[in-house]
Amino acid sequence: MSDVVRAPLDQAHRPANDAACVVPGVRKVPRLGFLGLGWIGRARLDALAATGGVEVAALADSNAASLEAAARDYPGAAALDGCERLLECALDAVVIATPSGQHAGQALAALQRGCAVFCQKPLAVTAADAARVVQAAATADRLLGVDYCYREVQGMPVLRRRVLDGELGHIVAVDLVFHNAYAPDQSWCRERRLAGGGCLLDLGVHLVDLALWLQDFPRVELVDATLYRNGAPYRCDDPGTEDFAVAVLRQANGATLRLACSWHAHTGRDALIELVLHGTRGGAAWRNVNGSFYDFEIEICHGTSRELLGAPPDDWSARALTRWAARLAADGRFDPSAWGVVQGTALIEAMYARVGGAEPPS
Ligand SMILES: NC(=O)c1ccc[n+]([C@@H]2O[C@H](COP(=O)([O-])OP(=O)(O)OC[C@H]3O[C@@H](n4cnc5c(N)ncnc54)[C@H](O)[C@@H]3O)[C@@H](O)[C@H]2O)c1
C-alpha cells in the first residue's frame, strides 16, 4: 500500500472553495475527491471524469488493488487510503461510494470541512443521521446530492411535473416492486453492521424515494412491514441482512403504497422493477424492459391509451452525479430539496423498527 499512496499536492486544511482562492470572474473547475472506488464508485468516477467538468484531485480506497487501479488511470490525483487523509486535501467536494453504513459519518466529516458532497444511496441508515448530514450541508451552505439515479431516467422529471399538475387526479394507490435475481456479491452487504440493512436498503430505498419525490413528498406513515431472510421472518438482532421485504404505507390523502423487494428472486428474468401510480383520472408506470437493470419505459395512461414518456436507449446512470457536478461548478450552494431524503430514510427505518430486534446501527 505504501508505494501506492501519493501525498496530496496541497495538504492545507481548507477547502479549495475558500473565498481567498477565488479569482473574481474566473470560473474554475471544481476539485473533487472520490472516496470508495469499488463497483459503483469507479463507474461514477469514470463517467464524471469523461465530462471534463471536474478535476479528479484525490482518490481514496481502503483496498490497495482498487486504489492502485484508479491511481494508474488518474495519475494526476493524490492516492490515499481513507477518508481522513482525503479530507486533508484542498477539495471543493467529495463523492462517496463506500459501504452504506459509512455514508453518514463520512458525508458529515466532508461537509464539516466545507466540502460539497455527492453520496451514494442510502445517505444514512437512520432519519436522525440523515437529518444531521442535511443540517451540516445547510450550515456549511454546501451542495449535498444523493445518488437517487432513477429520478433521472428519461421521462421521470416529465412524469413528476404532470403528476404534480394533477393530470392523474387523486392518487389512490402506488405499487412499488424491485425483485433482483441476484444479490450484491460483496461480503459487507450481508452484514447488517456494515451495510445497515439488506434488500430494503439496497433496492427499497430507491422505490420509496421515487414515490415520495414524484408526489413532492406527501406525508406518509408505515402501516405494516415484514422482512425475511432465507424464507424465515427477519428481525434486526440478526447480524445478517434481509433478502425479502414487503411493506404497506398510507399517505395523508388516504392513498395506499405497497412495496415489495428482494434479492435472489425467481421471476424468470434478471430483475422485475416497477412503479405504478393509480389515480382517479389517469395512471402511470415506470417499468424495466425485458428484465433489464438499465432499460426502462415510462408511460402515462388514460383508460386504454398509453403515452410513452421515456424509452431505451437512455444513458441515465450517472446523470444525477453529472447534474450535481454542474450545479457545483455553478455555485455549489446548499439546495433545501436535500431535506426530502430524510423522510424516505425515516420510512425505511420504521420498516426495520416494525420487525423488532436491535436498534438500527447508526
Ligand atoms: N445508486 C445506485 O443505484 C447504487 C448502485 C450500486 C451501489 N450503490 C451504493 O454504493 C455503495 C457502494 O456499493 P458498491 O457496490 O460499489 O460496493 P463495493 O464494495 O464494490 O465498493 C465499496 C468500496 O469502498 C471501499 N471502502 C470501504 N471502506 C472504506 C473506507 N473506510 N474508506 C475508503 N474506502 C473504503 C472498499 O474497499 C470498496 O472498494 C453502497 O452504499 C451501495 O448501496 C448505489
The ligand as an SDF file (V2000), in Angstrom:
LIG
                    3D

 44 48  0  0  0  0  0  0  0  0999 V2000
  -27.1980    4.4740   -6.8600 N   0  0  0  0  0  0  0  0  0  0  0  0
  -27.3020    3.1860   -7.0750 C   0  0  0  0  0  0  0  0  0  0  0  0
  -28.2080    2.7220   -7.7270 O   0  0  0  0  0  0  0  0  0  0  0  0
  -26.2670    2.2750   -6.4900 C   0  0  0  0  0  0  0  0  0  0  0  0
  -25.8820    1.1290   -7.1900 C   0  0  0  0  0  0  0  0  0  0  0  0
  -24.8950    0.3090   -6.6090 C   0  0  0  0  0  0  0  0  0  0  0  0
  -24.3730    0.6260   -5.3650 C   0  0  0  0  0  0  0  0  0  0  0  0
  -24.8150    1.7410   -4.7120 N   0  0  0  0  0  0  0  0  0  0  0  0
  -24.2850    2.0630   -3.3840 C   0  0  0  0  0  0  0  0  0  0  0  0
  -22.9140    2.3640   -3.4950 O   0  0  0  0  0  0  0  0  0  0  0  0
  -22.2290    1.9490   -2.3380 C   0  0  0  0  0  0  0  0  0  0  0  0
  -21.0510    1.1000   -2.7360 C   0  0  0  0  0  0  0  0  0  0  0  0
  -21.5100   -0.0330   -3.4070 O   0  0  0  0  0  0  0  0  0  0  0  0
  -20.5310   -0.9030   -4.3310 P   0  0  0  0  0  0  0  0  0  0  0  0
  -21.3810   -1.9230   -4.9740 O   0  0  0  0  0  0  0  0  0  0  0  0
  -19.7100   -0.0240   -5.2030 O   0  0  0  0  0  0  0  0  0  0  0  0
  -19.6150   -1.5740   -3.2110 O   0  0  0  0  0  0  0  0  0  0  0  0
  -18.0980   -2.0400   -3.3400 P   0  0  0  0  0  0  0  0  0  0  0  0
  -17.8390   -2.9450   -2.2070 O   0  0  0  0  0  0  0  0  0  0  0  0
  -17.8390   -2.5520   -4.7170 O   0  0  0  0  0  0  0  0  0  0  0  0
  -17.2810   -0.6790   -3.1480 O   0  0  0  0  0  0  0  0  0  0  0  0
  -17.0580   -0.0740   -1.9100 C   0  0  0  0  0  0  0  0  0  0  0  0
  -15.6230    0.3990   -1.8910 C   0  0  0  0  0  0  0  0  0  0  0  0
  -15.4040    1.1540   -0.7060 O   0  0  0  0  0  0  0  0  0  0  0  0
  -14.1250    0.8020   -0.1900 C   0  0  0  0  0  0  0  0  0  0  0  0
  -14.0940    1.1490    1.2290 N   0  0  0  0  0  0  0  0  0  0  0  0
  -14.6760    0.5050    2.2580 C   0  0  0  0  0  0  0  0  0  0  0  0
  -14.4840    1.1840    3.4080 N   0  0  0  0  0  0  0  0  0  0  0  0
  -13.7510    2.2650    3.0770 C   0  0  0  0  0  0  0  0  0  0  0  0
  -13.2350    3.3570    3.8180 C   0  0  0  0  0  0  0  0  0  0  0  0
  -13.4790    3.4890    5.1220 N   0  0  0  0  0  0  0  0  0  0  0  0
  -12.5120    4.2910    3.1690 N   0  0  0  0  0  0  0  0  0  0  0  0
  -12.2740    4.1820    1.8470 C   0  0  0  0  0  0  0  0  0  0  0  0
  -12.7500    3.1780    1.0900 N   0  0  0  0  0  0  0  0  0  0  0  0
  -13.4890    2.2480    1.6960 C   0  0  0  0  0  0  0  0  0  0  0  0
  -13.9790   -0.6760   -0.4870 C   0  0  0  0  0  0  0  0  0  0  0  0
  -12.6230   -1.0970   -0.4690 O   0  0  0  0  0  0  0  0  0  0  0  0
  -14.6000   -0.7600   -1.8790 C   0  0  0  0  0  0  0  0  0  0  0  0
  -13.6420   -0.5600   -2.8930 O   0  0  0  0  0  0  0  0  0  0  0  0
  -23.2590    1.2260   -1.4720 C   0  0  0  0  0  0  0  0  0  0  0  0
  -23.7100    2.0940   -0.4740 O   0  0  0  0  0  0  0  0  0  0  0  0
  -24.3840    0.9110   -2.4210 C   0  0  0  0  0  0  0  0  0  0  0  0
  -25.6600    0.9210   -1.7880 O   0  0  0  0  0  0  0  0  0  0  0  0
  -25.7340    2.5640   -5.2480 C   0  0  0  0  0  0  0  0  0  0  0  0
  1  2  1  0
  2  3  2  0
  2  4  1  0
  4  5  1  0
  4 44  2  0
  5  6  2  0
  6  7  1  0
  7  8  2  0
  8  9  1  0
  8 44  1  0
  9 10  1  0
  9 42  1  0
 10 11  1  0
 11 12  1  0
 11 40  1  0
 12 13  1  0
 13 14  1  0
 14 15  2  0
 14 16  1  0
 14 17  1  0
 17 18  1  0
 18 19  2  0
 18 20  1  0
 18 21  1  0
 21 22  1  0
 22 23  1  0
 23 24  1  0
 23 38  1  0
 24 25  1  0
 25 26  1  0
 25 36  1  0
 26 27  1  0
 26 35  1  0
 27 28  2  0
 28 29  1  0
 29 30  1  0
 29 35  2  0
 30 31  1  0
 30 32  2  0
 32 33  1  0
 33 34  2  0
 34 35  1  0
 36 37  1  0
 36 38  1  0
 38 39  1  0
 40 41  1  0
 40 42  1  0
 42 43  1  0
M  CHG  2   8   1  16  -1
M  END
$$$$
